[in-house]
Amino acid sequence: MRIIAITACATGVAHTFMAKKALENAADRSGHQIKVETQGATGIENELIQKDIDQADILILAIEVGIAKKERFNKIKKVEIPISTAIKNADGLLKKIEEKLNS
């Protein structure tokens, strides 16, 4: 599965990057490809390009705040979750997404 994600917390610091790392680790463990864009205090980092979006099976929005450039994702399946879910249960999240996409 090819996954893209955006992480963004209220302050745009710790939880944003904790969620990014948790999603990357879970994807690695489950054999999925993932690219994670962070939006926070330092702006957009690792910005997803159109090719990433076009090739992705799903977009995970692990966010607590509104995000910039959301219109880029109008045509892709997406799931929006609290950032704490990505941090605490990224493995379970990816398993649920995989099951839904394969059903």
DSSP file (Angstrom, degrees, kcal/mol; ACC not computed):
  #  RESIDUE AA STRUCTURE BP1 BP2  ACC     N-H-->O    O-->H-N    N-H-->O    O-->H-N    TCO  KAPPA ALPHA  PHI   PSI    X-CA   Y-CA   Z-CA
    1    1 A M              0   0    0      0, 0.0    32,-2.2     0, 0.0     2,-0.6   0.000 360.0 360.0 360.0 137.7    0.0    0.0    0.0
    2    2 A R  E     -a   33   0A   0     30,-0.2    55,-3.1    53,-0.2    56,-1.2  -0.904 360.0-173.6-101.9 121.9    1.2    3.5   -0.8
    3    3 A I  E     -ab  34  58A   0     30,-2.8    32,-1.5    -2,-0.6     2,-0.4  -0.907  15.7-170.9-119.5 139.6    0.4    5.9    1.9
    4    4 A I  E     -ab  35  59A   0     54,-2.3    56,-2.5    -2,-0.4     2,-0.3  -0.942  16.7-178.2-119.6 153.0    0.8    9.7    2.2
    5    5 A A  E     -ab  36  60A   0     30,-2.0    32,-3.1    -2,-0.4     2,-0.4  -0.987  21.7-153.0-148.1 155.3    0.1   11.5    5.4
    6    6 A I  E     -ab  37  61A   0     54,-2.5    56,-2.5    -2,-0.3     2,-0.4  -1.000  13.0-166.2-127.4 132.2    0.1   14.9    6.9
    7    7 A T  E     +ab  38  62A   0     30,-2.1    32,-2.4    -2,-0.4     2,-0.3  -0.964  16.8 158.3-117.5 137.1    0.8   15.5   10.6
    8    8 A A  E     - b   0  63A   0     54,-1.9    56,-2.1    -2,-0.4    57,-0.6  -0.880  13.7-172.3-159.2 122.1    0.0   18.7   12.3
    9    9 A C        -     0   0    0     30,-0.4    56,-0.0    -2,-0.3    -2,-0.0  -0.609  43.3 -94.6-109.6 175.0   -0.6   19.5   16.0
   10   10 A A  S    S+     0   0    0      1,-0.2    -1,-0.0    -2,-0.2    53,-0.0   0.867 125.7  29.9 -59.8 -40.6   -1.8   22.7   17.7
   11   11 A T  S    S-     0   0    0     29,-0.0    -1,-0.2    30,-0.0    30,-0.2   0.650 101.0-132.9 -94.9 -15.7    1.7   24.0   18.4
   12   12 A G  S    S+     0   0    0     28,-0.2    29,-1.7     1,-0.1    30,-0.4   0.817  75.7  84.8  72.6  31.2    3.3   22.4   15.4
   13   13 A V  S  > S+     0   0    0     27,-0.2     4,-1.6    28,-0.1     5,-0.2   0.322  87.3  10.2-126.6-103.5    6.2   20.9   17.3
   14   14 A A  H  > S+     0   0    0      1,-0.2     4,-2.4     2,-0.2     3,-0.3   0.898 125.6  44.0 -56.8 -56.5    6.5   17.7   19.3
   15   15 A H  H  > S+     0   0    0      1,-0.2     4,-2.5     2,-0.2     5,-0.2   0.845 108.6  59.5 -64.7 -32.8    3.4   15.8   18.5
   16   16 A T  H  > S+     0   0    0     -3,-0.2     4,-1.6     1,-0.2    -1,-0.2   0.935 113.6  37.0 -57.0 -47.0    3.7   16.6   14.8
   17   17 A F  H  X S+     0   0    0     -4,-1.6     4,-2.1    -3,-0.3    -2,-0.2   0.790 113.4  56.4 -81.2 -28.5    7.0   14.9   14.6
   18   18 A M  H  X S+     0   0    0     -4,-2.4     4,-2.3    -5,-0.2    -2,-0.2   0.916 109.5  47.2 -65.3 -42.4    6.1   12.1   17.0
   19   19 A A  H  X S+     0   0    0     -4,-2.5     4,-2.5     2,-0.2     5,-0.2   0.898 110.0  53.2 -65.6 -40.8    3.2   11.2   14.8
   20   20 A K  H  X S+     0   0    0     -4,-1.6     4,-2.4    -5,-0.2    -2,-0.2   0.945 111.8  44.8 -57.8 -49.5    5.4   11.3   11.7
   21   21 A K  H  X S+     0   0    0     -4,-2.1     4,-2.6     1,-0.2    -2,-0.2   0.899 112.3  51.6 -64.3 -41.9    7.9    8.9   13.2
   22   22 A A  H  X S+     0   0    0     -4,-2.3     4,-2.3     2,-0.2    -1,-0.2   0.913 111.9  46.3 -62.9 -43.2    5.2    6.6   14.5
   23   23 A L  H  X S+     0   0    0     -4,-2.5     4,-2.5     2,-0.2     5,-0.2   0.909 113.0  49.6 -66.3 -42.2    3.5    6.3   11.1
   24   24 A E  H  X S+     0   0    0     -4,-2.4     4,-2.2    -5,-0.2    -2,-0.2   0.918 112.5  47.4 -62.9 -43.2    6.8    5.8    9.3
   25   25 A N  H  X S+     0   0    0     -4,-2.6     4,-2.4     2,-0.2    -2,-0.2   0.916 112.7  48.7 -64.9 -43.0    7.8    3.0   11.7
   26   26 A A  H  X S+     0   0    0     -4,-2.3     4,-1.8     2,-0.2    -2,-0.2   0.907 111.8  49.2 -64.6 -41.6    4.4    1.3   11.4
   27   27 A A  H  X>S+     0   0    0     -4,-2.5     5,-2.5     1,-0.2     4,-0.7   0.912 111.0  50.5 -63.7 -41.8    4.6    1.5    7.6
   28   28 A D  H ><5S+     0   0    0     -4,-2.2     3,-0.8     1,-0.2    -2,-0.2   0.921 110.4  49.2 -61.4 -44.9    8.1    0.0    7.7
   29   29 A R  H 3<5S+     0   0    0     -4,-2.4    -1,-0.2     1,-0.2    -2,-0.2   0.838 115.6  43.7 -64.1 -32.9    7.0   -2.9    9.9
   30   30 A S  H 3<5S-     0   0    0     -4,-1.8    -1,-0.2    -5,-0.2    -2,-0.2   0.406 114.3-112.4 -97.4   2.8    4.0   -3.7    7.8
   31   31 A G  T <<5S+     0   0    0     -3,-0.8     2,-0.2    -4,-0.7    -3,-0.2   0.710  70.1 135.4  79.2  20.4    5.8   -3.4    4.4
   32   32 A H      < -     0   0    0     -5,-2.5     2,-0.4    -6,-0.2    -1,-0.3  -0.664  54.1-122.3 -99.3 156.8    4.0   -0.3    3.2
   33   33 A Q  E     +a    2   0A   0    -32,-2.2   -30,-2.8    -2,-0.2     2,-0.4  -0.800  35.4 178.1 -94.4 139.2    5.5    2.8    1.5
   34   34 A I  E     -a    3   0A   0     -2,-0.4     2,-0.4   -32,-0.2   -30,-0.2  -1.000  22.0-170.4-144.3 144.6    4.8    6.1    3.2
   35   35 A K  E     -a    4   0A   0    -32,-1.5   -30,-2.0    -2,-0.4     2,-0.5  -0.997  17.2-160.5-129.9 129.4    5.7    9.7    2.7
   36   36 A V  E     -a    5   0A   0     -2,-0.4     2,-0.4   -32,-0.2   -30,-0.2  -0.943   6.2-161.6-119.7 124.8    4.8   12.1    5.5
   37   37 A E  E     -a    6   0A   0    -32,-3.1   -30,-2.1    -2,-0.5     2,-0.4  -0.857  13.0-152.1 -97.4 134.8    4.4   15.9    5.2
   38   38 A T  E     -aC   7  45A   0      7,-2.1     7,-2.8    -2,-0.4     2,-0.5  -0.885   8.7-167.9-108.3 142.3    4.6   17.9    8.5
   39   39 A Q  E     + C   0  44A   0    -32,-2.4   -30,-0.4    -2,-0.4     5,-0.2  -0.984  37.7 104.8-127.4 120.0    2.9   21.2    9.0
   40   40 A G  E >  S- C   0  43A   0      3,-2.0     3,-2.2    -2,-0.5   -28,-0.2  -0.721  78.1 -29.3-161.9-150.1    3.9   23.1   12.0
   41   41 A A  T 3  S+     0   0    0    -29,-1.7   -28,-0.1     1,-0.3     3,-0.1   0.768 131.6  46.7 -59.9 -28.4    5.8   25.9   13.6
   42   42 A T  T 3  S-     0   0    0    -30,-0.4    -1,-0.3     1,-0.4     2,-0.2   0.287 115.4-116.6 -98.2  10.6    8.4   25.9   10.9
   43   43 A G  E <   -C   40   0A   0     -3,-2.2    -3,-2.0   -31,-0.1     2,-0.5  -0.604  64.9 -13.3  92.4-154.2    5.9   25.7    8.1
   44   44 A I  E     -C   39   0A   0     -2,-0.2     2,-0.4    -5,-0.2     3,-0.2  -0.750  64.4-174.9 -89.0 127.2    5.5   22.8    5.6
   45   45 A E  E     +C   38   0A   0     -7,-2.8    -7,-2.1    -2,-0.5     3,-0.1  -0.948  66.7  11.9-121.7 146.1    8.3   20.3    5.7
   46   46 A N  S    S-     0   0    0     -2,-0.4    -1,-0.2    -9,-0.2    -2,-0.0   0.911  87.7-154.1  57.3  45.6    8.7   17.3    3.3
   47   47 A E        -     0   0    0     -3,-0.2     2,-0.2     1,-0.1    -1,-0.2  -0.233  12.5-118.4 -57.9 131.2    5.9   18.7    1.1
   48   48 A L        -     0   0    0     -3,-0.1     2,-0.2   -43,-0.1    -1,-0.1  -0.500  28.1-145.1 -69.8 133.5    4.1   16.1   -0.9
   49   49 A I     >  -     0   0    0     -2,-0.2     4,-1.9     1,-0.1     3,-0.4  -0.540  28.1-100.8 -96.2 167.7    4.4   16.6   -4.6
   50   50 A Q  H  > S+     0   0    0      1,-0.2     4,-2.9     2,-0.2     5,-0.2   0.860 121.7  57.0 -58.2 -37.6    1.7   15.8   -7.1
   51   51 A K  H  > S+     0   0    0      1,-0.2     4,-1.9     2,-0.2    -1,-0.2   0.908 106.0  50.5 -60.8 -41.9    3.4   12.5   -8.1
   52   52 A D  H  > S+     0   0    0     -3,-0.4     4,-0.8     1,-0.2    -1,-0.2   0.925 113.2  45.9 -59.3 -44.9    3.2   11.3   -4.5
   53   53 A I  H >< S+     0   0    0     -4,-1.9     3,-0.7     1,-0.2    -2,-0.2   0.920 111.9  50.5 -66.1 -45.2   -0.5   12.2   -4.3
   54   54 A D  H 3< S+     0   0    0     -4,-2.9    -1,-0.2     1,-0.2    -2,-0.2   0.827 113.9  44.6 -63.8 -33.1   -1.3   10.6   -7.7
   55   55 A Q  H 3< S+     0   0    0     -4,-1.9    -1,-0.2    -5,-0.2    -2,-0.2   0.568  92.4 105.0 -89.2  -9.6    0.4    7.3   -6.7
   56   56 A A    <<  -     0   0    0     -4,-0.8   -53,-0.2    -3,-0.7    21,-0.2  -0.406  54.3-158.4 -78.2 147.8   -1.0    7.0   -3.2
   57   57 A D  S    S+     0   0    0    -55,-3.1     2,-0.3     1,-0.3    20,-0.3   0.738  78.7   7.0 -87.1 -28.7   -3.8    4.6   -2.2
   58   58 A I  E     -b    3   0A   0    -56,-1.2   -54,-2.3    18,-0.1     2,-0.5  -0.995  59.7-140.2-155.3 149.9   -4.7    6.6    0.9
   59   59 A L  E     -bd   4  78A   0     18,-1.9    20,-2.5    -2,-0.3     2,-0.6  -0.974  15.5-157.1-113.3 127.8   -4.1    9.9    2.7
   60   60 A I  E     -bd   5  79A   0    -56,-2.5   -54,-2.5    -2,-0.5     2,-0.8  -0.930   1.8-163.5-103.7 122.9   -3.9    9.9    6.5
   61   61 A L  E     +bd   6  80A   0     18,-3.0    20,-2.8    -2,-0.6     2,-1.1  -0.882  10.0 178.2-105.1  99.2   -4.6   13.3    8.1
   62   62 A A  E     +bd   7  81A   0    -56,-2.5   -54,-1.9    -2,-0.8     2,-0.3  -0.780  34.8 141.3 -99.5  87.5   -3.3   13.0   11.6
   63   63 A I  E     -b    8   0A   0     18,-1.5    20,-0.3    -2,-1.1   -54,-0.2  -0.899  50.0-174.6-137.5 155.5   -4.1   16.5   12.6
   64   64 A E  S    S+     0   0    0    -56,-2.1     2,-0.3    -2,-0.3   -55,-0.2   0.363  83.3  38.4-120.2  -7.3   -5.5   18.8   15.4
   65   65 A V  S    S-     0   0    0    -57,-0.6    -1,-0.1     1,-0.0   -55,-0.0  -0.855  97.3 -78.6-137.3 168.1   -5.6   21.9   13.3
   66   66 A G        -     0   0    0     -2,-0.3     2,-0.3    -3,-0.1    -2,-0.1  -0.345  48.8-137.1 -65.5 154.3   -6.5   23.0    9.8
   67   67 A I    >   -     0   0    0     -4,-0.1     3,-0.6    -2,-0.0     2,-0.2  -0.826  10.3-112.5-117.9 156.7   -3.8   22.4    7.2
   68   68 A A  T 3  S+     0   0    0     -2,-0.3    -1,-0.0     1,-0.2     0, 0.0  -0.543  94.3  13.4 -82.1 149.1   -2.5   24.4    4.4
   69   69 A K  T >  S+     0   0    0     -2,-0.2     3,-1.5     1,-0.1    -1,-0.2   0.808  71.7 155.0  59.7  35.7   -3.1   23.4    0.7
   70   70 A K  G X   +     0   0    0     -3,-0.6     3,-2.1     1,-0.3    -1,-0.1   0.768  58.7  76.5 -64.6 -25.9   -5.8   20.9    1.6
   71   71 A E  G >  S+     0   0    0      1,-0.3     3,-1.3     2,-0.2    -1,-0.3   0.690  76.9  76.5 -61.7 -17.3   -7.3   21.2   -1.9
   72   72 A R  G <  S+     0   0    0     -3,-1.5     3,-0.3     1,-0.3    -1,-0.3   0.727  95.1  50.4 -61.6 -20.2   -4.4   19.1   -3.3
   73   73 A F  G X   +     0   0    0     -3,-2.1     3,-1.2     1,-0.2    -1,-0.3   0.113  69.7 114.3-111.0  20.7   -6.2   16.1   -1.8
   74   74 A N  T <  S+     0   0    0     -3,-1.3    -1,-0.2     1,-0.2    -2,-0.1   0.787  81.6  44.3 -62.3 -28.6   -9.7   16.5   -3.2
   75   75 A K  T 3  S+     0   0    0     -3,-0.3     2,-0.4    -4,-0.2    -1,-0.2   0.258  97.5  85.7-105.3  12.5   -9.5   13.3   -5.4
   76   76 A I  S <  S-     0   0    0     -3,-1.2     2,-0.1   -18,-0.0   -18,-0.1  -0.875  82.1-106.5-116.9 146.9   -7.9   10.8   -3.0
   77   77 A K        -     0   0    0     -2,-0.4   -18,-1.9   -20,-0.3     2,-0.3  -0.444  49.1-177.4 -63.1 139.8   -9.4    8.5   -0.4
   78   78 A K  E     -d   59   0A   0    -20,-0.2     2,-0.4    -2,-0.1   -18,-0.2  -0.976  26.8-158.4-143.5 155.9   -8.6    9.9    3.0
   79   79 A V  E     -d   60   0A   0    -20,-2.5   -18,-3.0    -2,-0.3     2,-0.5  -0.999  13.0-154.8-131.6 131.9   -9.0    9.2    6.7
   80   80 A E  E     +d   61   0A   0     -2,-0.4   -18,-0.2   -20,-0.2   -20,-0.1  -0.929  22.3 165.9-110.8 128.8   -8.8   11.9    9.3
   81   81 A I  E     -d   62   0A   0    -20,-2.8   -18,-1.5    -2,-0.5     2,-0.1  -0.909  43.1 -90.2-135.0 159.0   -7.7   11.0   12.8
   82   82 A P    >>  -     0   0    0      0, 0.0     3,-1.2     0, 0.0     4,-1.1  -0.457  39.2-120.7 -65.2 146.4   -6.6   12.7   16.0
   83   83 A I  H 3> S+     0   0    0    -20,-0.3     4,-1.8     1,-0.3     5,-0.1   0.826 111.8  64.4 -60.0 -30.6   -2.8   13.0   16.1
   84   84 A S  H 3> S+     0   0    0      1,-0.2     4,-2.8     2,-0.2     5,-0.3   0.826  95.9  57.9 -63.6 -30.9   -2.8   11.0   19.3
   85   85 A T  H <> S+     0   0    0     -3,-1.2     4,-2.6     2,-0.2    -1,-0.2   0.909 105.9  48.8 -65.0 -41.4   -4.1    8.0   17.4
   86   86 A A  H  X S+     0   0    0     -4,-1.1     4,-0.6     1,-0.2    -2,-0.2   0.893 115.4  44.7 -64.3 -38.8   -1.2    8.1   15.1
   87   87 A I  H  < S+     0   0    0     -4,-1.8     3,-0.3     2,-0.2    -2,-0.2   0.925 122.7  34.1 -71.2 -44.6    1.2    8.3   18.0
   88   88 A K  H  < S+     0   0    0     -4,-2.8    -2,-0.2     1,-0.2    -3,-0.2   0.777 134.7  15.2 -86.1 -28.1   -0.4    5.7   20.2
   89   89 A N  H  X  +     0   0    0     -4,-2.6     4,-2.2    -5,-0.3    -1,-0.2  -0.226  65.7 141.6-146.9  51.1   -1.6    3.1   17.7
   90   90 A A  H  X S+     0   0    0     -4,-0.6     4,-2.5    -3,-0.3     5,-0.2   0.881  78.5  54.3 -62.7 -38.2   -0.1    3.6   14.2
   91   91 A D  H  > S+     0   0    0      1,-0.2     4,-2.0     2,-0.2    -1,-0.2   0.940 110.4  45.1 -61.9 -47.0    0.1   -0.1   13.7
   92   92 A G  H  > S+     0   0    0      1,-0.2     4,-2.3     2,-0.2    -1,-0.2   0.878 111.6  54.1 -64.0 -38.2   -3.6   -0.7   14.4
   93   93 A L  H  X S+     0   0    0     -4,-2.2     4,-2.3     2,-0.2    -2,-0.2   0.939 109.2  46.5 -61.0 -48.5   -4.5    2.3   12.2
   94   94 A L  H  X S+     0   0    0     -4,-2.5     4,-2.6     1,-0.2    -1,-0.2   0.874 110.7  53.5 -64.8 -35.8   -2.6    0.9    9.2
   95   95 A K  H  X S+     0   0    0     -4,-2.0     4,-2.3    -5,-0.2    -1,-0.2   0.925 109.9  47.4 -63.9 -43.8   -4.1   -2.5    9.7
   96   96 A K  H  X S+     0   0    0     -4,-2.3     4,-2.3     2,-0.2    -2,-0.2   0.910 112.8  49.0 -63.3 -42.2   -7.7   -1.1    9.7
   97   97 A I  H  X S+     0   0    0     -4,-2.3     4,-2.6     2,-0.2     5,-0.2   0.928 110.7  50.1 -63.5 -44.7   -6.9    1.0    6.6
   98   98 A E  H  X S+     0   0    0     -4,-2.6     4,-1.8     1,-0.2    -2,-0.2   0.913 110.5  50.1 -60.8 -42.9   -5.5   -2.0    4.8
   99   99 A E  H  X S+     0   0    0     -4,-2.3     4,-0.6     1,-0.2    -1,-0.2   0.909 111.8  47.7 -62.3 -42.3   -8.6   -4.1    5.7
  100  100 A K  H >< S+     0   0    0     -4,-2.3     3,-0.7     1,-0.2    -2,-0.2   0.900 112.2  48.9 -67.2 -40.2  -10.9   -1.4    4.4
  101  101 A L  H 3< S+     0   0    0     -4,-2.6    -1,-0.2     1,-0.2    -2,-0.2   0.810 113.4  47.5 -69.2 -28.4   -9.0   -0.9    1.2
  102  102 A N  H 3<        0   0    0     -4,-1.8    -1,-0.2    -5,-0.2    -2,-0.2   0.484 360.0 360.0 -91.6  -2.8   -9.0   -4.6    0.5
  103  103 A S    <<        0   0    0     -3,-0.7    -1,-0.2    -4,-0.6    -2,-0.2   0.470 360.0 360.0 -94.6 360.0  -12.6   -5.3    1.2
